[in-house]
């Protein structure tokens, strides 16, 4: 079993463990925007110094979308692969719409129900269904080595898709679990969990920016995805709606996908404000899952200066 685990980790990891080059080709770096991010990050480290917030505990990517044809980007550790928790569900949502558009995945009531529950409620069970549908795999007992190799190649379908689009330093081939993987899924994640999911804030910001600009697949597909990502910070029942901002001015709009575990707290947010500001802000934190103020503090330092 250890040999097989090592084999499949080696197959899957090139996407996740390459050099940490930033996912910057989708938007040009901007000096003024970079100063805003740098100042926000510095202020965050000062604010949470007593919480022992370290530089390797935070990653931030900001994209200014006001000029849809010439995006501006700035980041802090934006190209570093980090365990994304449920933010990876954004990539499974986008892949599902691409598969449906190409006729590789049949649209249907159950798939749509699963996509909704995966994004709106962040259901892990729904995500299992979606990933099975995308990759033609199922969970279950351990498989013989030859069968496991075939299964692993199928499970990497989402990785291959985003690699073909130019995404780097990401790994999206695992199901999210409440109690942990078993059987072939435990084998697949590797002995030391070396094949676990990984995203960068740059890659996440790129995908969310393309959806926000209606430039991922088609405007119709993007609108369908944005409808699921739509949040209302005043809705106390939506636990994902207040990760980045706790309120919006009248007419403001928030679209987001959060992720959290016992060790991580992340948010990928697209915000439209009544004064015309449009931006994507992706913030990942590790080692501070119970500290709910870090992500909104970063946003509070950035938004007024845009």
N, C-alpha and C positions, 0 to 999 in steps of 0.2 A: 504493500500500500504506500509506503514512503517513497519508493521508486516512482510509482505512478504519479503521486502528488508532485514530486519534483519535475517530472516530465511535463505535466500540464501547466505548472507555474511557468516553466521556460517557454511554452508555446504562447501563453497569454500575455506575458509581461512586457514585450517590446513597446507596446503602446503606453504603458504606465511608467516605465523606468528609463526612458531616454533622457538625454540631457535636458535640463530644466530651462529650455528656451521658451520665452514667453509667446503666448498665442496672440501675436500682435499684427498679423497680416490683415485682419478684418478692419482695423482702425489705426490711424497714425497716432503716434505718441505726441502729446501736446505739453509744452513746457509749463504753461500757466495752469493747466489742469493737474499736472504732476505736482506743482507746488501745493495745490489744494490738498491732494492726497497725502503728500509728505507731512504737511502741517497737521492734518487730521490724525494721522498715525502717531506722530510725535506727541500730540495732545492726549491721545488715548493711552499711550504708555505711561505718561505722567499721571493721568487720572487713576489708572488701575495698577500703579506701582505696588501698592500695599497688597494687591491680590496676586502679586508675582506674575503678572502678564509679561511674557518674554517675546522676543522678536519672532521666534519660530511657532508662536501660538496664534498668529494673525496673518491673514492674507486678504487683500482688498483689490478690486478692479472697478474702475469708474469709466463709463462710456457716455459721452455727451451726444445725444441723438437729435439735437435741434437742426443740424444740417444732415439730412438723411443720406446724402450722397457723399459726404466727407466727414465720417465719424471721427471724434477725438477720444483718445484713450489715455488713461494713466493707471498705474497699479503699484502695489507693494506686495512683493513675493507672488506676483500674479501667475507665474509659470511653474509654481511648485505643486506637484501632485499631492493631494490631501484626501483622506477618506471623506466622501461627500455625504454620508448618511442618505437621507431621502431626497436630496437635491438631484441625485442620479435619475430620479423618476422623470425629470424634465427631459432627459435624453431618451428615455424609453417612450415617452409621449411623442416626441418629434420623430423618432424612428418608426413608430406605429403609423403615423400619418404619412410618412414617406412610403412605407410598405403598401399602405392602402392606395395611395396615389398611383403607384406602379403596378398595382394588381397582384402583388406578392402576398398580401394579407387581406382576407375577406372581411369587409365591413359587416357589422351586425349588432344586434341589440346587446348581447353579452359583452362583446368587445367594447362598445361604447360605455356600458355600465362600469366595466372594469377601469377604463381610462378615466372616467369621472371620479370614481372612488379613489383611484391611485393619486390623483392630483388634488382634488377638493378636500378629501379626508385623509390623504397620505396613507391609505390602506396598504399594508404589506401583502395581505392575501390577494388583493386586486393586482398588485404589481407582479406577483408570482404568475398569475394568469397571463398578464400582458407579455412578460418575458418568455414564457413557454410558447405563446403564440408567435412571437417574433423569431424565435430560434428553433422551433420545432423540437424542443427538448422537454423533458419532465423530470421532476425530482423523484427520488426513490432509492432503493438499496444500491450498494456499490456495484460497479460493472466490471467485467473482465477488461484487461488492459486494452485490447484492440477496440472493443466497444466504447470504452471510455475515451479513447482518442477521437473517435468519430463524434461522440457526444460533445467533447470539448471544442472541436472545430465548429460545430453548429452553435454552441453557446457563445462563441466569439463573433457572431454575425453583426451585432450592434457595433462592436469595435471596428470591424472591417468597414462598415458603412461610414462611420465618422472619420476614419483614416482616409477614405477616398475623398472626403470633403476637405481634407487638409488639417484636421484636428490632430494635435500631438499631446503626449504626456497625460493621456486619460485611459482609464480602464473601466468599462461598463459591461460586465458580464456576470454579475452576481445578483442573487435575490437578496432583498433586505429581510432580516429575520427578527423576531421578537426574542426567541430563546436560543438562537444559533442554528447553523445548518447541520444536517445529518446525512448519512449515506453518501451518495455521489456528489452532493453539494459541498459536504465537508471535505471530501477528497479534492474537489475542484478548487477550493479556496486556498489549499496548500497547508502543509504542516504548521507553518508559522504565520498563516494568513497572508502570505506574500502575494497572493493573487486577488486580494480584496479589491473592491471598487476604488477608483481614484479619479478625481477631477481637479482641474486648476480653476482658479477664479477667472482667469483670462478666457479659457474655453467655455466656461459657463456663461460669462458675459457675452461672448460672441454669439452663442446660440440664442440667448434671450434677446439680444439686440436684433438679430435677423428675424425673429418672430415678431418683435415689436414693430419693425419696419415693413412687415408683411412681405419679406423677401426670402422666407424659408419655404420652399416648395411652391406655394401659391398664396395669394391674399386670403382666399377662402379657408384654406387649411390653417393659416395663421390666426384668423379670426376665431376659428373653432378652438384652437389651443388657448388663445387669450381669454375666451369665455370661461374656460376651466380654471385659469390662473387668476381670475379676477378676485380681489379681496376687498373687504370693507373693515377698516380698523375699528369701527364702532360696533362691529358684530362680536360680542363677547364669546360667542360659541365657536368662532373660528380661531383656533389656537395659532394658526400660521399668519394671521393678519397683522400682528403687531411686533414682528421681529425687528423690522427696520424702522418703521415709524408707528407711533401710537395714535396719530391723528393726521388728517389731511385737510387743507382749506377747502371750502365749498367748491365743487367742481373738479377737485383733484381725483386722480385715479391711481390705483395700485394693483399690480399684477405680480404675483410672486410664488416661489416654491421654497419652503423652508426645510431644514433637516436637523434633527437633533438625536443624540444618543447620550449615554452616560459620560462620554468623553468629548463630544463635539456639539457645537451649536452654530448653524450656518443659515444664511438667507441669500436668495437671488431675487432681486426686486427690480421691476420696471415701473417707474413713476412718471406720471404726467401731471403737471401743475397748471392751474388756470392762467398763469402769466406766460405760458408757452414753453417753459422748461420741460424737457423730456430727457430722461437719463436712466441708465441701468447701473445699479450699484450691487455688487456681489461681495459679501463679507463672510469669510470662513473663520471660525475660532476653534481651537483645540485646547483641551485641558482645562476649560472653563465652562463646562456645559451648564452649570447652575447659575452662572453670572449672566443675567438677562439684560444688563445695561450696556455691555460692550458694543454690540451691534448698533443699537440706536444712538449711542454716543458718537460712534464713527459717522453715522448719517447726519447727526446734529451738527458736526463740525464741517461737513461737506456741503450740504444742501444750501445753507444761507450764502455761501460764497460762489455758487455756480452763476 
